[in-house]
């Protein structure tokens, strides 16, 4: 009986010790989670306090400067040569449209030049922005794979980021070189990464920055976080491709439908010059022309809004 009692006592002590150890590990995990939430909340609160303290005019100025800087980065594309090339395309297209209008159609020259210049610039900017977005997504997915592999082999995050920046020759590698240099010089990590996010204002890059800042401030398993982020980006790219394939017919139909009235108006110049002159120069005809332009713009905005909701 004494042996049985002693054995039961030992088992009870072991069970109690295991429970206490588990509770202690749980408390540590909760503490780390609370610390991460506090760090993230401090980042959000700091951003909110900056926005609250800033006046409305300075905030609008900051937004405008940020937008202009983003447009410049899209057209600059890493070199002055690319900047001149990207500006020459919309300028050449606008000049061509204005010349064709003067030779064959006859719309008011200044009106056509202004609309063509703005339209070509906006369209070409959208094309460049979309291409840059796709390129950054591909490069960023590759960067996560390289950095995650380097961390798994025992390298630190800064070393892994430096390894990627030295082994690649793209815009993201250049950004990582700048990050590594600034961090090695002792600049605050939060300032460096948040300024980098201004250069790449994409959702997955923001998640990457938040994960790094949380790891720097409170620790954690960075490799697992980056692996999950990489899987999430892959799933997002696959979903985006699926959505584009499902809506390709609708988008093409919207473009053709939007172009038909303008094509008909141009053909009217050659089919019925009298009606064309009536629409262009008569006050009653101008009402029809303004209605055409306004309804087209309104329809395009509605279609764009609906496409964003998909």
Secondary structure, DSSP 8 states (H G I E B T S, - for coil): -HHHHHHHHHHHHHHHHHHHHHHHHHHHHHHHHHHHHHHHHHHHHHHHHHHHHS-HHHHHHHHHHHHHHHHHHHHHTTSHHHHHHHHHHHHHHHHHHHHHIIIII---HHHHHHHHHHHHHHHHHHHHHHHHHHHHHHHHHHHHHHHHHHHHTT--HHHHHHHHHHH--SHHHHHHHHHHHHHHTT--HHHHHHHHHHHS--HHHHHHHHHHHHHHHH---HHHHHHHHHHHHHHHHHHHHHHHHHHHHHHHHHHHHHHHHHHHHHHHHHH-HHHHHHHHHSHHHHHHHHHHHHHHHHHHHHHHHHHHH-
